[in-house]
Amino acid sequence: MSEAPSDLAIRIEDLENRFGDHAVHEGLNLDVRRGEIIGVVGGSGTGKSVLMRSVIGLQTPSHGRIEVLGREMGAPRAPGEADIRSRWGVLFQGGALFSTLTVAENVEVPLKEFYPDMDPELRHEIARYKVSLTGLPDNAAAKYPSELSGGMKKRAGLARALALDPELLFLDEPTAGLDPIGAAAFDSLTRELHETLGLTVFLITHDLDTLHEICDRVAVLADKRVIAVGTIPELMASDHPWIHEYFGGPRGRSALMSRGGEQTHVAKDDGLDSPNPAKA
C-alpha cells in the first residue's frame, strides 16, 4: 500500500543519475516516512552518497522527481516561501568542518546564512547550546577541528547540522573511522536526538551494528535502484544474493548475535516494502 503524501518526509520517483555514459541510478524509487530512521546500504559504486546529494540538491538528477517535506526539489520557490534547506541538516562523512573556524564558529555558519540579522549574542548562545546537545564538553566550542579527536569532529559536525532545528537529518557514514565504543556512543546519541527532537533520519552506513541498533527500516541499493526496503528480519528473508550475503554473512551474523539473537526470519508472504508501490 502506498504511503499518504502527508506521512512522507521524502518521496523519490523514477530517479536517474548519469555521469557521461555511466548510469549510477535508473528507475530508483524510495519513500521515507516521517519520524523514522532509515538506513541506506549498498555495495561500493551503488551511489549511496550520490542519492543523498540528489535529495539535498547538490546533484542534479538526469531524470525523475524528488519531493522533500512536501516540496518538489528543483521547482521554483513561491514568493515568501522559506528556503527548504533550512528544514534539514547534513553531517557529511568526516565532519567537513571549516579548519580555520572554531567549533562554535562552524555551528554559526548556517545561522549566519539563513538569519543574517540575528543578534550575535543570541547566535553565540545557540551555538553553545548545540555543541552541548551533542555531548561535547563545554571547552570544545572554542577549539579548532585540528584539536579534536575523530569522534569529537563527528559530534561537532552534528552540532552544525542541528543548528537550524531541522526536521530532517542526513548522516553520511557517521560511525566510519570510530572505534566500537565511539561508534556505539554515536548510535545512542543519534537515537536520543531522534526521539527528543522528533527527527526523520536518512542514514548512509556500512555499519551492521548501527543498522541493527537504531534503524527502523533499511533500503538496499543494487542494480542501479532500490531493490528492497524493510526491517532487517524482512530483508533477511530475501533471496537476492547481495542482501543474503550482506546480512547473512559472518559479519551480519555477528551483529545479530551481539543483539541477542533476535528473530531473523519472517514469512515469505509478509514481503518487503516496495520502494514505490505505485510503480511496483
Protein Blocks (a to p, Z undefined) as FASTA:
>chain_A
ZZdfklpfbdcehiacdehjbcfbghiacdddehiacdddddehklmmmmmmmmnopacc
fbdcddeehiaghiacdehiacfklmpccddehhlpafkbcfklmmmmmmmmmmmmbcfk
lmmmmmmmmmmmnopafklmmpcfklpcfklmmmmmmmmmmmnopabdcdehklgoiafk
lmmmmmmmmmmmmmmnopacddddfbfklmmmmpmbdcddeehiafbdcdfklmmmpcbf
klmmmmmmmklmmmmmmnoppafbdcfklopadfblmlZZ
